[in-house]
């Protein structure tokens, strides 16, 4: 029986695999668009579980030790902290990672092209209006799809 400390590859393999997986998933999520996980649906949760399972192999390979996964997890956490720090201190980097808000409606008029581009259905937009106590878009000064996938509505005359 192998020891829990016997790793199948050098420690730095776990570091670069963890960092590479983190960056790759970040890029894929940015390419998927801001609506990907804004409001987690059961489908989004399934995707996250499957991605996690697939990434396990990409990060750890066939390693069954205790130490290898701990090194990989520490590398992912440190990468996340580094990206957070860079985002807080370098606005251009933050915009690259996070993106910009998109205007979905302005001065009481929906931007149908923007709604289609960002995958927001009319019924979903109407639900957001109602959740904010508004009857229709004529009451909206501006509606933005934020980089985190949430819709922000500003009432006219507010």
PyMOL commands that place a pseudoatom at each C-alpha (Angstrom):
pseudoatom trace, name=CA, resn=UNK, resi=1, chain=A, elem=C, hetatm=0, pos=[0.000, 0.000, 0.000]
pseudoatom trace, name=CA, resn=UNK, resi=2, chain=A, elem=C, hetatm=0, pos=[1.263, 3.452, -0.907]
pseudoatom trace, name=CA, resn=UNK, resi=3, chain=A, elem=C, hetatm=0, pos=[1.771, 6.160, 1.674]
pseudoatom trace, name=CA, resn=UNK, resi=4, chain=A, elem=C, hetatm=0, pos=[-0.566, 9.160, 1.737]
pseudoatom trace, name=CA, resn=UNK, resi=5, chain=A, elem=C, hetatm=0, pos=[2.548, 11.250, 1.212]
pseudoatom trace, name=CA, resn=UNK, resi=6, chain=A, elem=C, hetatm=0, pos=[3.790, 9.460, -1.932]
pseudoatom trace, name=CA, resn=UNK, resi=7, chain=A, elem=C, hetatm=0, pos=[2.904, 11.677, -4.869]
pseudoatom trace, name=CA, resn=UNK, resi=8, chain=A, elem=C, hetatm=0, pos=[2.784, 10.399, -8.444]
pseudoatom trace, name=CA, resn=UNK, resi=9, chain=A, elem=C, hetatm=0, pos=[4.525, 13.512, -9.782]
pseudoatom trace, name=CA, resn=UNK, resi=10, chain=A, elem=C, hetatm=0, pos=[6.631, 16.407, -8.456]
pseudoatom trace, name=CA, resn=UNK, resi=11, chain=A, elem=C, hetatm=0, pos=[4.862, 18.979, -6.241]
pseudoatom trace, name=CA, resn=UNK, resi=12, chain=A, elem=C, hetatm=0, pos=[5.193, 21.755, -8.792]
pseudoatom trace, name=CA, resn=UNK, resi=13, chain=A, elem=C, hetatm=0, pos=[3.071, 19.750, -11.286]
pseudoatom trace, name=CA, resn=UNK, resi=14, chain=A, elem=C, hetatm=0, pos=[0.126, 20.128, -8.921]
pseudoatom trace, name=CA, resn=UNK, resi=15, chain=A, elem=C, hetatm=0, pos=[0.803, 23.854, -8.669]
pseudoatom trace, name=CA, resn=UNK, resi=16, chain=A, elem=C, hetatm=0, pos=[0.896, 24.550, -12.396]
pseudoatom trace, name=CA, resn=UNK, resi=17, chain=A, elem=C, hetatm=0, pos=[-2.026, 22.173, -13.106]
pseudoatom trace, name=CA, resn=UNK, resi=18, chain=A, elem=C, hetatm=0, pos=[-4.161, 23.892, -10.453]
pseudoatom trace, name=CA, resn=UNK, resi=19, chain=A, elem=C, hetatm=0, pos=[-3.288, 27.380, -11.676]
pseudoatom trace, name=CA, resn=UNK, resi=20, chain=A, elem=C, hetatm=0, pos=[-3.764, 26.392, -15.327]
pseudoatom trace, name=CA, resn=UNK, resi=21, chain=A, elem=C, hetatm=0, pos=[-7.168, 24.825, -14.585]
pseudoatom trace, name=CA, resn=UNK, resi=22, chain=A, elem=C, hetatm=0, pos=[-8.286, 27.937, -12.671]
pseudoatom trace, name=CA, resn=UNK, resi=23, chain=A, elem=C, hetatm=0, pos=[-7.247, 30.298, -15.469]
pseudoatom trace, name=CA, resn=UNK, resi=24, chain=A, elem=C, hetatm=0, pos=[-8.735, 28.044, -18.173]
pseudoatom trace, name=CA, resn=UNK, resi=25, chain=A, elem=C, hetatm=0, pos=[-12.115, 27.845, -16.418]
pseudoatom trace, name=CA, resn=UNK, resi=26, chain=A, elem=C, hetatm=0, pos=[-12.067, 31.615, -15.833]
pseudoatom trace, name=CA, resn=UNK, resi=27, chain=A, elem=C, hetatm=0, pos=[-11.492, 32.203, -19.559]
pseudoatom trace, name=CA, resn=UNK, resi=28, chain=A, elem=C, hetatm=0, pos=[-14.203, 29.677, -20.502]
pseudoatom trace, name=CA, resn=UNK, resi=29, chain=A, elem=C, hetatm=0, pos=[-16.714, 31.320, -18.173]
pseudoatom trace, name=CA, resn=UNK, resi=30, chain=A, elem=C, hetatm=0, pos=[-15.905, 34.753, -19.625]
pseudoatom trace, name=CA, resn=UNK, resi=31, chain=A, elem=C, hetatm=0, pos=[-16.418, 33.352, -23.127]
pseudoatom trace, name=CA, resn=UNK, resi=32, chain=A, elem=C, hetatm=0, pos=[-19.698, 31.730, -22.059]
pseudoatom trace, name=CA, resn=UNK, resi=33, chain=A, elem=C, hetatm=0, pos=[-21.037, 35.160, -21.141]
pseudoatom trace, name=CA, resn=UNK, resi=34, chain=A, elem=C, hetatm=0, pos=[-22.095, 37.004, -18.050]
pseudoatom trace, name=CA, resn=UNK, resi=35, chain=A, elem=C, hetatm=0, pos=[-25.423, 35.191, -17.752]
pseudoatom trace, name=CA, resn=UNK, resi=36, chain=A, elem=C, hetatm=0, pos=[-23.794, 31.785, -17.312]
pseudoatom trace, name=CA, resn=UNK, resi=37, chain=A, elem=C, hetatm=0, pos=[-24.091, 31.569, -13.532]
pseudoatom trace, name=CA, resn=UNK, resi=38, chain=A, elem=C, hetatm=0, pos=[-25.729, 34.865, -12.539]
pseudoatom trace, name=CA, resn=UNK, resi=39, chain=A, elem=C, hetatm=0, pos=[-28.750, 33.104, -11.075]
pseudoatom trace, name=CA, resn=UNK, resi=40, chain=A, elem=C, hetatm=0, pos=[-27.907, 29.500, -10.396]
pseudoatom trace, name=CA, resn=UNK, resi=41, chain=A, elem=C, hetatm=0, pos=[-30.448, 27.145, -11.919]
pseudoatom trace, name=CA, resn=UNK, resi=42, chain=A, elem=C, hetatm=0, pos=[-30.421, 23.391, -11.401]
pseudoatom trace, name=CA, resn=UNK, resi=43, chain=A, elem=C, hetatm=0, pos=[-28.766, 23.109, -14.829]
pseudoatom trace, name=CA, resn=UNK, resi=44, chain=A, elem=C, hetatm=0, pos=[-25.963, 25.456, -13.759]
pseudoatom trace, name=CA, resn=UNK, resi=45, chain=A, elem=C, hetatm=0, pos=[-25.360, 23.392, -10.627]
pseudoatom trace, name=CA, resn=UNK, resi=46, chain=A, elem=C, hetatm=0, pos=[-25.164, 20.208, -12.707]
pseudoatom trace, name=CA, resn=UNK, resi=47, chain=A, elem=C, hetatm=0, pos=[-22.628, 21.853, -15.007]
pseudoatom trace, name=CA, resn=UNK, resi=48, chain=A, elem=C, hetatm=0, pos=[-20.526, 22.931, -12.014]
pseudoatom trace, name=CA, resn=UNK, resi=49, chain=A, elem=C, hetatm=0, pos=[-20.532, 19.415, -10.568]
pseudoatom trace, name=CA, resn=UNK, resi=50, chain=A, elem=C, hetatm=0, pos=[-19.554, 17.851, -13.885]
pseudoatom trace, name=CA, resn=UNK, resi=51, chain=A, elem=C, hetatm=0, pos=[-16.847, 20.444, -14.526]
pseudoatom trace, name=CA, resn=UNK, resi=52, chain=A, elem=C, hetatm=0, pos=[-15.460, 19.792, -11.049]
pseudoatom trace, name=CA, resn=UNK, resi=53, chain=A, elem=C, hetatm=0, pos=[-15.296, 16.072, -11.702]
pseudoatom trace, name=CA, resn=UNK, resi=54, chain=A, elem=C, hetatm=0, pos=[-13.613, 16.520, -15.059]
pseudoatom trace, name=CA, resn=UNK, resi=55, chain=A, elem=C, hetatm=0, pos=[-11.114, 19.010, -13.670]
pseudoatom trace, name=CA, resn=UNK, resi=56, chain=A, elem=C, hetatm=0, pos=[-10.134, 16.600, -10.918]
pseudoatom trace, name=CA, resn=UNK, resi=57, chain=A, elem=C, hetatm=0, pos=[-8.405, 14.429, -13.487]
pseudoatom trace, name=CA, resn=UNK, resi=58, chain=A, elem=C, hetatm=0, pos=[-6.891, 17.414, -15.285]
pseudoatom trace, name=CA, resn=UNK, resi=59, chain=A, elem=C, hetatm=0, pos=[-5.422, 18.738, -12.048]
pseudoatom trace, name=CA, resn=UNK, resi=60, chain=A, elem=C, hetatm=0, pos=[-4.445, 15.554, -10.208]
pseudoatom trace, name=CA, resn=UNK, resi=61, chain=A, elem=C, hetatm=0, pos=[-3.923, 13.036, -12.969]
pseudoatom trace, name=CA, resn=UNK, resi=62, chain=A, elem=C, hetatm=0, pos=[-3.809, 9.589, -11.405]
pseudoatom trace, name=CA, resn=UNK, resi=63, chain=A, elem=C, hetatm=0, pos=[-2.412, 10.808, -8.086]
pseudoatom trace, name=CA, resn=UNK, resi=64, chain=A, elem=C, hetatm=0, pos=[-4.025, 9.194, -5.039]
pseudoatom trace, name=CA, resn=UNK, resi=65, chain=A, elem=C, hetatm=0, pos=[-1.926, 10.857, -2.358]
pseudoatom trace, name=CA, resn=UNK, resi=66, chain=A, elem=C, hetatm=0, pos=[-3.153, 13.249, 0.307]
pseudoatom trace, name=CA, resn=UNK, resi=67, chain=A, elem=C, hetatm=0, pos=[-0.470, 15.852, -0.330]
pseudoatom trace, name=CA, resn=UNK, resi=68, chain=A, elem=C, hetatm=0, pos=[-0.959, 16.292, -4.106]
pseudoatom trace, name=CA, resn=UNK, resi=69, chain=A, elem=C, hetatm=0, pos=[-4.585, 17.475, -3.901]
pseudoatom trace, name=CA, resn=UNK, resi=70, chain=A, elem=C, hetatm=0, pos=[-3.732, 19.756, -0.960]
pseudoatom trace, name=CA, resn=UNK, resi=71, chain=A, elem=C, hetatm=0, pos=[-0.990, 21.412, -3.030]
pseudoatom trace, name=CA, resn=UNK, resi=72, chain=A, elem=C, hetatm=0, pos=[-3.407, 21.808, -5.960]
pseudoatom trace, name=CA, resn=UNK, resi=73, chain=A, elem=C, hetatm=0, pos=[-6.153, 23.294, -3.758]
pseudoatom trace, name=CA, resn=UNK, resi=74, chain=A, elem=C, hetatm=0, pos=[-3.689, 25.690, -2.102]
pseudoatom trace, name=CA, resn=UNK, resi=75, chain=A, elem=C, hetatm=0, pos=[-2.502, 26.784, -5.560]
pseudoatom trace, name=CA, resn=UNK, resi=76, chain=A, elem=C, hetatm=0, pos=[-6.074, 27.416, -6.716]
pseudoatom trace, name=CA, resn=UNK, resi=77, chain=A, elem=C, hetatm=0, pos=[-6.891, 29.413, -3.571]
pseudoatom trace, name=CA, resn=UNK, resi=78, chain=A, elem=C, hetatm=0, pos=[-3.709, 31.475, -3.919]
pseudoatom trace, name=CA, resn=UNK, resi=79, chain=A, elem=C, hetatm=0, pos=[-4.447, 32.105, -7.602]
pseudoatom trace, name=CA, resn=UNK, resi=80, chain=A, elem=C, hetatm=0, pos=[-7.941, 33.258, -6.675]
pseudoatom trace, name=CA, resn=UNK, resi=81, chain=A, elem=C, hetatm=0, pos=[-6.515, 35.613, -4.040]
pseudoatom trace, name=CA, resn=UNK, resi=82, chain=A, elem=C, hetatm=0, pos=[-3.955, 36.955, -6.519]
pseudoatom trace, name=CA, resn=UNK, resi=83, chain=A, elem=C, hetatm=0, pos=[-6.606, 37.631, -9.164]
pseudoatom trace, name=CA, resn=UNK, resi=84, chain=A, elem=C, hetatm=0, pos=[-8.772, 39.318, -6.520]
pseudoatom trace, name=CA, resn=UNK, resi=85, chain=A, elem=C, hetatm=0, pos=[-5.861, 41.481, -5.402]
pseudoatom trace, name=CA, resn=UNK, resi=86, chain=A, elem=C, hetatm=0, pos=[-4.939, 42.392, -8.984]
pseudoatom trace, name=CA, resn=UNK, resi=87, chain=A, elem=C, hetatm=0, pos=[-8.584, 43.234, -9.726]
pseudoatom trace, name=CA, resn=UNK, resi=88, chain=A, elem=C, hetatm=0, pos=[-8.792, 45.493, -6.662]
pseudoatom trace, name=CA, resn=UNK, resi=89, chain=A, elem=C, hetatm=0, pos=[-5.566, 47.331, -7.484]
pseudoatom trace, name=CA, resn=UNK, resi=90, chain=A, elem=C, hetatm=0, pos=[-5.634, 47.446, -11.274]
pseudoatom trace, name=CA, resn=UNK, resi=91, chain=A, elem=C, hetatm=0, pos=[-8.957, 48.595, -12.797]
pseudoatom trace, name=CA, resn=UNK, resi=92, chain=A, elem=C, hetatm=0, pos=[-7.960, 47.555, -16.330]
pseudoatom trace, name=CA, resn=UNK, resi=93, chain=A, elem=C, hetatm=0, pos=[-7.318, 44.001, -15.134]
pseudoatom trace, name=CA, resn=UNK, resi=94, chain=A, elem=C, hetatm=0, pos=[-10.630, 43.998, -13.262]
pseudoatom trace, name=CA, resn=UNK, resi=95, chain=A, elem=C, hetatm=0, pos=[-12.487, 45.024, -16.424]
pseudoatom trace, name=CA, resn=UNK, resi=96, chain=A, elem=C, hetatm=0, pos=[-10.708, 42.261, -18.338]
pseudoatom trace, name=CA, resn=UNK, resi=97, chain=A, elem=C, hetatm=0, pos=[-11.677, 39.635, -15.765]
pseudoatom trace, name=CA, resn=UNK, resi=98, chain=A, elem=C, hetatm=0, pos=[-15.134, 40.944, -14.908]
pseudoatom trace, name=CA, resn=UNK, resi=99, chain=A, elem=C, hetatm=0, pos=[-16.259, 42.812, -18.017]
pseudoatom trace, name=CA, resn=UNK, resi=100, chain=A, elem=C, hetatm=0, pos=[-18.517, 45.846, -18.323]
pseudoatom trace, name=CA, resn=UNK, resi=101, chain=A, elem=C, hetatm=0, pos=[-22.193, 46.289, -17.526]
pseudoatom trace, name=CA, resn=UNK, resi=102, chain=A, elem=C, hetatm=0, pos=[-24.486, 46.218, -20.566]
pseudoatom trace, name=CA, resn=UNK, resi=103, chain=A, elem=C, hetatm=0, pos=[-27.450, 48.555, -21.018]
pseudoatom trace, name=CA, resn=UNK, resi=104, chain=A, elem=C, hetatm=0, pos=[-30.683, 46.615, -21.574]
pseudoatom trace, name=CA, resn=UNK, resi=105, chain=A, elem=C, hetatm=0, pos=[-33.100, 49.560, -21.437]
pseudoatom trace, name=CA, resn=UNK, resi=106, chain=A, elem=C, hetatm=0, pos=[-32.774, 53.327, -21.360]
pseudoatom trace, name=CA, resn=UNK, resi=107, chain=A, elem=C, hetatm=0, pos=[-35.333, 56.115, -20.958]
pseudoatom trace, name=CA, resn=UNK, resi=108, chain=A, elem=C, hetatm=0, pos=[-38.276, 53.740, -20.908]
pseudoatom trace, name=CA, resn=UNK, resi=109, chain=A, elem=C, hetatm=0, pos=[-37.311, 51.712, -23.992]
pseudoatom trace, name=CA, resn=UNK, resi=110, chain=A, elem=C, hetatm=0, pos=[-35.991, 48.160, -24.151]
pseudoatom trace, name=CA, resn=UNK, resi=111, chain=A, elem=C, hetatm=0, pos=[-32.958, 47.525, -26.282]
pseudoatom trace, name=CA, resn=UNK, resi=112, chain=A, elem=C, hetatm=0, pos=[-34.118, 44.351, -28.019]
pseudoatom trace, name=CA, resn=UNK, resi=113, chain=A, elem=C, hetatm=0, pos=[-30.729, 43.768, -29.622]
pseudoatom trace, name=CA, resn=UNK, resi=114, chain=A, elem=C, hetatm=0, pos=[-28.963, 43.922, -26.251]
pseudoatom trace, name=CA, resn=UNK, resi=115, chain=A, elem=C, hetatm=0, pos=[-31.555, 41.605, -24.678]
pseudoatom trace, name=CA, resn=UNK, resi=116, chain=A, elem=C, hetatm=0, pos=[-30.969, 39.025, -27.431]
pseudoatom trace, name=CA, resn=UNK, resi=117, chain=A, elem=C, hetatm=0, pos=[-27.195, 39.451, -27.337]
pseudoatom trace, name=CA, resn=UNK, resi=118, chain=A, elem=C, hetatm=0, pos=[-27.046, 38.729, -23.610]
pseudoatom trace, name=CA, resn=UNK, resi=119, chain=A, elem=C, hetatm=0, pos=[-29.721, 36.019, -23.595]
pseudoatom trace, name=CA, resn=UNK, resi=120, chain=A, elem=C, hetatm=0, pos=[-32.331, 37.879, -21.540]
pseudoatom trace, name=CA, resn=UNK, resi=121, chain=A, elem=C, hetatm=0, pos=[-35.869, 36.917, -22.549]
pseudoatom trace, name=CA, resn=UNK, resi=122, chain=A, elem=C, hetatm=0, pos=[-38.765, 39.365, -22.405]
pseudoatom trace, name=CA, resn=UNK, resi=123, chain=A, elem=C, hetatm=0, pos=[-40.405, 37.308, -19.668]
pseudoatom trace, name=CA, resn=UNK, resi=124, chain=A, elem=C, hetatm=0, pos=[-37.211, 37.338, -17.610]
pseudoatom trace, name=CA, resn=UNK, resi=125, chain=A, elem=C, hetatm=0, pos=[-36.889, 41.101, -18.056]
pseudoatom trace, name=CA, resn=UNK, resi=126, chain=A, elem=C, hetatm=0, pos=[-40.551, 41.515, -17.039]
pseudoatom trace, name=CA, resn=UNK, resi=127, chain=A, elem=C, hetatm=0, pos=[-39.941, 39.427, -13.895]
pseudoatom trace, name=CA, resn=UNK, resi=128, chain=A, elem=C, hetatm=0, pos=[-37.032, 41.733, -12.984]
pseudoatom trace, name=CA, resn=UNK, resi=129, chain=A, elem=C, hetatm=0, pos=[-39.259, 44.781, -13.523]
pseudoatom trace, name=CA, resn=UNK, resi=130, chain=A, elem=C, hetatm=0, pos=[-41.934, 43.324, -11.253]
pseudoatom trace, name=CA, resn=UNK, resi=131, chain=A, elem=C, hetatm=0, pos=[-39.382, 42.275, -8.631]
pseudoatom trace, name=CA, resn=UNK, resi=132, chain=A, elem=C, hetatm=0, pos=[-38.325, 45.931, -8.475]
pseudoatom trace, name=CA, resn=UNK, resi=133, chain=A, elem=C, hetatm=0, pos=[-41.946, 47.133, -8.137]
pseudoatom trace, name=CA, resn=UNK, resi=134, chain=A, elem=C, hetatm=0, pos=[-42.239, 48.364, -11.733]
pseudoatom trace, name=CA, resn=UNK, resi=135, chain=A, elem=C, hetatm=0, pos=[-45.072, 47.590, -14.152]
pseudoatom trace, name=CA, resn=UNK, resi=136, chain=A, elem=C, hetatm=0, pos=[-43.210, 48.064, -17.423]
pseudoatom trace, name=CA, resn=UNK, resi=137, chain=A, elem=C, hetatm=0, pos=[-40.071, 49.551, -18.957]
pseudoatom trace, name=CA, resn=UNK, resi=138, chain=A, elem=C, hetatm=0, pos=[-41.620, 53.031, -19.339]
pseudoatom trace, name=CA, resn=UNK, resi=139, chain=A, elem=C, hetatm=0, pos=[-40.844, 53.488, -15.634]
pseudoatom trace, name=CA, resn=UNK, resi=140, chain=A, elem=C, hetatm=0, pos=[-37.145, 52.686, -16.146]
pseudoatom trace, name=CA, resn=UNK, resi=141, chain=A, elem=C, hetatm=0, pos=[-34.418, 55.310, -16.536]
pseudoatom trace, name=CA, resn=UNK, resi=142, chain=A, elem=C, hetatm=0, pos=[-31.798, 52.629, -17.134]
pseudoatom trace, name=CA, resn=UNK, resi=143, chain=A, elem=C, hetatm=0, pos=[-31.583, 48.862, -16.837]
pseudoatom trace, name=CA, resn=UNK, resi=144, chain=A, elem=C, hetatm=0, pos=[-28.150, 47.252, -16.792]
pseudoatom trace, name=CA, resn=UNK, resi=145, chain=A, elem=C, hetatm=0, pos=[-26.972, 43.695, -16.948]
pseudoatom trace, name=CA, resn=UNK, resi=146, chain=A, elem=C, hetatm=0, pos=[-24.119, 43.739, -14.453]
pseudoatom trace, name=CA, resn=UNK, resi=147, chain=A, elem=C, hetatm=0, pos=[-20.930, 41.711, -14.967]
pseudoatom trace, name=CA, resn=UNK, resi=148, chain=A, elem=C, hetatm=0, pos=[-22.099, 39.282, -12.255]
pseudoatom trace, name=CA, resn=UNK, resi=149, chain=A, elem=C, hetatm=0, pos=[-25.236, 38.452, -14.290]
pseudoatom trace, name=CA, resn=UNK, resi=150, chain=A, elem=C, hetatm=0, pos=[-27.719, 40.420, -12.169]
pseudoatom trace, name=CA, resn=UNK, resi=151, chain=A, elem=C, hetatm=0, pos=[-30.009, 43.055, -13.667]
pseudoatom trace, name=CA, resn=UNK, resi=152, chain=A, elem=C, hetatm=0, pos=[-29.990, 46.501, -12.046]
pseudoatom trace, name=CA, resn=UNK, resi=153, chain=A, elem=C, hetatm=0, pos=[-32.982, 48.773, -12.640]
pseudoatom trace, name=CA, resn=UNK, resi=154, chain=A, elem=C, hetatm=0, pos=[-33.051, 52.507, -11.922]
pseudoatom trace, name=CA, resn=UNK, resi=155, chain=A, elem=C, hetatm=0, pos=[-36.506, 54.080, -11.763]
pseudoatom trace, name=CA, resn=UNK, resi=156, chain=A, elem=C, hetatm=0, pos=[-37.210, 57.215, -13.808]
pseudoatom trace, name=CA, resn=UNK, resi=157, chain=A, elem=C, hetatm=0, pos=[-37.312, 60.343, -11.726]
pseudoatom trace, name=CA, resn=UNK, resi=158, chain=A, elem=C, hetatm=0, pos=[-35.444, 58.658, -8.887]
for i in range(1, 158): cmd.bond("trace and resi %d" % i, "trace and resi %d" % (i + 1))
show_as sticks, trace
zoom trace
